Amino acid sequence: MRFYYYWIALFVFVLDFVTKKLIETKLNIGDQISVIGNFFLITSHRNRGAAFGILQEQRLFFIIITIVIVTGIIWYIQAVRNSAKPWLLIGLGLVLGGAIGNFLDRARYGEVVDFLQFNFGSYEFPIFNVADSAIVCGVALILIDTLLSAKDDKKRMQNGEDKDHNNHEQQPI
């Protein structure tokens, strides 16, 4: 499927948009619905900052940074689309869709709708959304691609050096 990475970004964006709209229209801020006991809750929450609530009230900063990141991702996808491995392009598509999803919230409301809450005993993991999940999964795929590419490059370099070394030894003087 041609341009599948953009389809992935669109899917993430639409899923994020629909789930946030459901939360906005069906729940008041602070309302909770238990999905799996106290472990997994749907909790209506708004975040005016970044991940884990850092950098609160920095709307303009986030809008500018997101425009730069989205532009960079689109440029990079176009630059490597014919040579990149699928998991890199999938990762970039996930990050792109998630970034645009959160960007839309920040641009329209100055805050992001979060609703996925996980608790691990007494530890409450910060509440997040579909866009955040896509960004995290996308970054993980990009890191995996980076690590595997570095490993492949190292292996190619070692094989190239070994061949050169072997060729020099076998040549008559």
N, C-alpha and C positions, 0 to 999 in steps of 0.2 A: 504494500500500500504506500503510495507516494506521499511524501510529506507527513508521515504518521506522527512525527513529533509535534507538529502543529495541531493535529487532531487530539493528541493526548493533552496538550495545553488547553484546548477548547473544552474537552471533557471535564478536566479538573475545574476550570473556571465555571462551567455550568453547574456541576455538582456542588461546588462551594457556594455559588450564588443561591441555588435552590434551597440548600440546607440552612443557610443564614436567613433567608426570607421566612422559612418555616419557623425558625426560632424567634425571629422578630415579631411575627404575627400571632403565634400560638402561646408564647410564654412572656411573662413579665420578667424584667431584670431580677435575677436572684432566684427565680423559680427553678426547681429541680425535679427531674424524673429519674427514678432508679431504673437502670437497665440490668445491672448485675449487682444486686445488693448495694453496699457502700463502695464497692470497688470501681464500678463504672456508672457515672451519672451524666445525664444531659442537664447542663446548668447554663441558664441564660446569663451571659456576662459580656461586658464591653471593655475593651482594652484600648487606651489612648497611647500606648507605647509600643515597644517591640516585644520580641519573645520574652517570656517570664516577666512582663510588665516593666522592663527597663526603658529608659529614655521617654518617660511620660511627657505628653503635651508637646511633642516635637513634630507636629503634622507636616510642616513645610519641608523639614529635613527628610522625612520619610518619603514624601512625594518626589522630591528631587532625586534621592538615592534610588528609588524604585524606577524612575524613568531612565536613569543611567544604566541600571542593572538590566532592565528589559531590553533596552537598545543594544547593550553588549551581548546579551544572550542571543537575540535575533541575528546580529552580525556574526557571532561565532557559529551559530547553527548553519548559516549560509556559507561560511568559510569552510566548514569541515563536513558538511552533509554527505559528500560523496566518498569520503575516506574514513569517517569516524565509525567506531563500533556501535552497534545498536543500543547498548546500555548507556553509552554517553548521550546519544540523542534522546533516548527515553528520559534520562535524568534531566537533561536541559528542558525538555518539554514539560516535565513535572514542575520544575522550578519556575518556568515561564508562566504556566497556568496559575500556580499558587501566588506568585508575585502580583499578577494582574488582579486576581481575586481580592487580595488584601488591599491593593492599591485602590480599587474601586470603592471599598468601604471608607478608606482614609480620605479620599478625595471628596466623597459625598457627605460623610458624617463626621469626619475628624476622629473616628474610632473604628475599631474592628470588632465584629460580632464573633465571640468565642462561645463554645458550648460543650466541648468534649472534656470531661473531667474524669481523671483516674486517681484513685487513692490507694496507697500501698501502706496498709496499717494506719498509723497516725500521720504519715507523710501524704500531703495533698500535692500532686503534680500540678503545675500551672495549667489552667484551662486553655484549650486551643481549638482550632477549627480544621476543616478539610484542606484549606489552602496551606496552613502550617504543616499538616501531615505530608502533603505533596512536596513541599519545599524540602522537608527533612529527608524523605525517601529519594528525591531527586539528587540532593547533595550527596547522599550515601552512594548512589549509583555513579555519580561523577568521581567521587573519591576511589571507588572500586576500579573504575576505568583508569584513573591516574596511576594507581598502584600496579595494576596489571600491565599497563603500557610501560611503566618504568622497569618492571621485571622483564618484559619482552625486550626492551632496549638493552638492558644489561646482558641478557642472554645472547642477543645478536652481536653485541660488542665482544663478548668473550669468544663466541664462535668465530668471528672475523679475525680476532687476534690469534686464536689457535691455528686457523688456516694459514695466516701469514707466517706464523712461527714454523709450522710444519713445512711449508713450501720452501722456506729459506734453508731448513736442515736438509731437505732432499736434493737440493740443486748441487751438481758437481762443481768443484772449484777449478 
